[in-house]
């Protein structure tokens, strides 16, 4: 195997770890069909763009679902003047890939009936839907509820304050949906947003390791045996992602291979 | 029609800690052994290596090393009259699946229970009188004393390379290095094989405050090895790197003790020991006339049913799966909460957890990511045997510890109470407090309540068509009193630690299956002196079938205010000794009633 393909293999292996069902490599250009769709997806991706090879292809969401999720997650974790929010961090791509893979299909959930959507919270999730169906069902019904209550506007057309009111209404169950208890969807979305913001960038979110830079988490690779008892230590090492480490290892391997063959 | 395998001397149900202990000892004594692990093979190399192992989402959040509830789960309810519903996702506890079981992804906190705990019923009656507790506090004696178990505690600490300071009590001056330990721990025949871990900043801040208040802080005993160490079998450990990826992860460094590092290589070295992974036991077969187990039926990786005949069966599954498999196999009398009669499923207990957070609000850099699973400083001044309950009306207690296990940010991003749950206020609070907050764990005991038990679900089934185990559990009143008492002490320590704000997470009103608490599920197949109130005798031998042994934390009549693994390892070696040196030489009941 030549060095070029080995490096690509490692890169795509990092990506495939996100959701094994996803085809390995994605192109940098959004491509879920027509040119018009591509433009819409590109608009949905907004400032996050795709300069890091992580791609902005959507495996699961249609364009309108993506616009809803991207607008919502950016209210859950909004940008401030120092640190980007969930949109800039690419959380939409994280959630999309999660839902397209085993997690979305409920691969490690017990989904047999009978189901009891009115169970007390101590008994946990009791809906019939695996995550991807929960999202698809809830988003459709939330969009319809928003259009009904806001002059036929879509969620993403609302002002930030009004978007927050809608999200609060979902969180507290004040907005009632036909098929899904709205707090169940809200909590799932919030949990997945936090996951996407803080998970390794190899999964598609946390782009440029923005969340890790914000809090000072050094990332995946770590040995602190010499530092753990140095108290109040200022520690500002550049964070490392799984994909970055893999890429470094591949590069080192390539170098060794090359120098050996020369 | 099940495929019938060649008979063996011993079949072990499970591939975790207790099966590893028994497998090695039985194989070395010359018995033919088959161990059946439901999950996959997995080894430190290649399966636990970095950078891939340092993946919070995959291992901590998506639970890649743990039980797949789509195959087998529990149903759950708080009270006997409620309808139980299936645990559809992992949450409150995280059983392992795959070689090594939950001892792959544990933290390495390796405690002994206090001596009083093993005869808790007698101790309470002697000390506080027969009417001290309501009859709903269903505590029992273990039928085994701390002194009997002590050599096995020590043996297990040497298997794991546990590091810590033995205590410095005057009656223990014969133990070298005895200073800075826990003055409330039981008699110790040997010091820990390794020195304690370094002290984190969290631990130091806690230690200073606890000392100021007159308590007795010491380093948590840790099986994250603190130096190069070779155990009594020849297993080699390397020093912990404090990488902060310990609990929910496999250890890449050969530092954290696991069955595959510490024990299993020496089982697998025997030709008469065979490990079969992806082999899910569905039933213990037994002869109703002769009252003996005849072997086990399992489903192999291809989905085919197999019968493995054996002269001896050890049930070494995860704690609550032990009583569930007994019930599914029709062995013993199921416990009935209405009559309080029956034994299988009785005395399910857990751990009573609460916590205190100290927010320094940017004034201190804690660097929480510089962590290790058992990196902590603790006090046992409020564990059961350490203080007087006579005016308090409850039994039990808790240790209070400042652990610095990790700063993995999906799950660790503390914010003070009053912070919004999302939005700008939340985000900015996360940024402000991530590196400046210390948590105290209040790790409380769990006493049995007549309602709390394991049974079989009438509605839901597992992937093999067998009824799910059904868990009925809520926090008993006794434990609520205990938790509130010790948590208020932790709150005082928190205030003495000099933070800007101290928040308390009290024990919730009801137990919930959703948030992670601990994987310290205990009881359900308990040990004791009386077959009418216990499933196994003091050696963990079934009262019903003498060639069936049930080796797990399922044996605890009640769970102490300590992590259970140290006691589990000690009990497994205690049982292995009895099996190899007594039972196999002359099969029959080791305790006569």
Contacts between the chains, C-beta under 8 A, distances in Angstrom:
chain1	res1	chain2	res2	distance
A	17	B	52	7.2
A	17	B	55	7.3
A	17	B	58	6.9
A	75	B	422	7.8
A	75	B	423	6.6
A	76	B	422	4.5
A	76	B	423	6.8
A	77	B	422	7.2
A	77	B	423	8.0
A	77	B	426	7.8
A	77	B	427	5.4
A	78	B	423	6.4
A	78	B	424	5.3
A	78	B	427	6.8
A	80	B	424	6.4
A	80	B	427	7.0
A	80	B	428	6.8
A	83	B	427	7.6
A	83	B	431	7.0
A	85	B	427	7.4
A	103	B	62	6.5
A	106	B	70	7.7
A	107	B	70	7.0
A	108	B	62	7.4
A	108	B	63	7.0
A	108	B	68	5.2
A	108	B	69	6.5
A	108	B	70	5.7
A	108	B	89	7.6
A	108	B	90	7.8
A	109	B	69	6.7
A	109	B	70	6.0
A	109	B	88	5.2
A	109	B	89	5.6
A	110	B	69	4.7
A	110	B	70	5.6
A	110	B	73	4.7
A	110	B	86	4.9
A	110	B	87	6.9
A	110	B	88	4.6
A	110	B	89	7.7
A	110	B	460	8.0
A	111	B	70	7.1
A	111	B	88	6.9
A	112	B	86	7.1
A	112	B	460	6.4
A	112	B	461	7.5
A	114	B	459	7.0
A	116	B	83	7.4
A	116	B	85	5.8
A	119	B	85	5.4
A	120	B	78	7.9
A	121	B	512	6.7
A	121	B	514	7.0
A	122	B	78	5.9
A	122	B	510	5.3
A	122	B	511	6.7
A	122	B	512	4.1
A	122	B	513	6.4
A	122	B	514	7.2
A	123	B	76	6.0
A	123	B	77	7.1
A	123	B	85	4.6
A	123	B	513	6.2
A	124	B	76	7.8
A	124	B	85	7.8
A	124	B	87	6.4
A	124	B	88	6.3
A	124	B	89	6.6
A	124	B	91	6.1
A	124	B	512	7.5
A	124	B	513	5.0
A	124	B	514	4.7
A	125	B	88	5.2
A	125	B	89	5.9
A	126	B	85	5.5
A	126	B	88	6.8
A	164	B	423	6.7
A	167	B	422	7.6
A	171	B	421	7.5
A	190	B	421	7.3
A	190	B	422	5.9
A	193	B	422	8.0
A	194	B	410	6.3
A	194	B	413	7.7
A	195	B	57	6.1
A	195	B	61	6.1
A	195	B	410	5.4
A	198	B	56	7.7
A	198	B	409	4.2
A	198	B	410	4.6
A	198	B	413	7.3
A	199	B	56	6.6
A	199	B	57	4.2
A	199	B	61	7.9
A	199	B	410	6.1
A	200	B	55	6.2
A	200	B	56	7.3
A	200	B	57	6.7
A	203	B	57	6.1
A	211	B	409	6.7
A	212	B	409	7.0
A	214	B	430	7.7
A	214	B	431	5.0
A	215	B	409	6.0
A	215	B	413	7.1
A	215	B	430	6.4
A	215	B	431	5.8
A	215	B	434	3.8
A	215	B	435	6.7
A	216	B	434	6.7
A	216	B	435	5.3
A	217	B	369	5.9
A	217	B	407	5.9
A	217	B	408	7.8
A	217	B	409	5.0
A	217	B	434	7.3
A	218	B	369	6.1
A	220	B	50	7.5
A	220	B	51	5.2
A	220	B	54	4.1
A	220	B	55	7.1
A	221	B	50	6.5
A	221	B	51	5.5
A	221	B	54	6.4
A	222	B	54	7.0
A	222	B	241	7.9
A	222	B	243	4.7
A	222	B	244	5.9
A	222	B	245	7.4
A	222	B	369	6.6
A	223	B	241	4.1
A	223	B	242	7.1
A	223	B	243	5.7
A	224	B	241	7.2
A	224	B	242	4.4
A	224	B	243	6.9
A	224	B	244	7.1
A	224	B	367	7.7
A	224	B	369	7.3
A	224	B	370	3.7
A	224	B	371	7.8
A	225	B	198	7.9
A	225	B	239	7.0
A	225	B	240	7.0
A	225	B	241	5.0
A	225	B	242	5.0
A	227	B	242	7.9
A	227	B	367	7.5
A	227	B	370	5.7
A	228	B	198	5.4
A	228	B	200	5.8
A	228	B	242	4.6
A	228	B	367	7.8
A	228	B	370	4.3
A	228	B	371	7.6
A	228	B	372	7.9
A	228	B	375	7.3
A	228	B	404	7.8
A	229	B	198	4.4
A	229	B	199	5.9
A	229	B	200	7.1
A	229	B	201	8.0
A	231	B	201	4.4
A	231	B	204	6.3
A	232	B	201	6.7
A	232	B	364	5.8
A	232	B	365	5.0
A	233	B	365	6.2
A	233	B	367	6.1
A	234	B	365	6.3
A	235	B	365	7.2
A	235	B	367	5.5
A	235	B	370	7.9
A	240	B	51	7.9
A	242	B	51	5.0
A	242	B	52	6.7
A	242	B	54	6.9
A	242	B	55	6.2
A	245	B	50	7.7
A	245	B	51	4.0
A	246	B	51	6.4
A	249	B	51	7.9
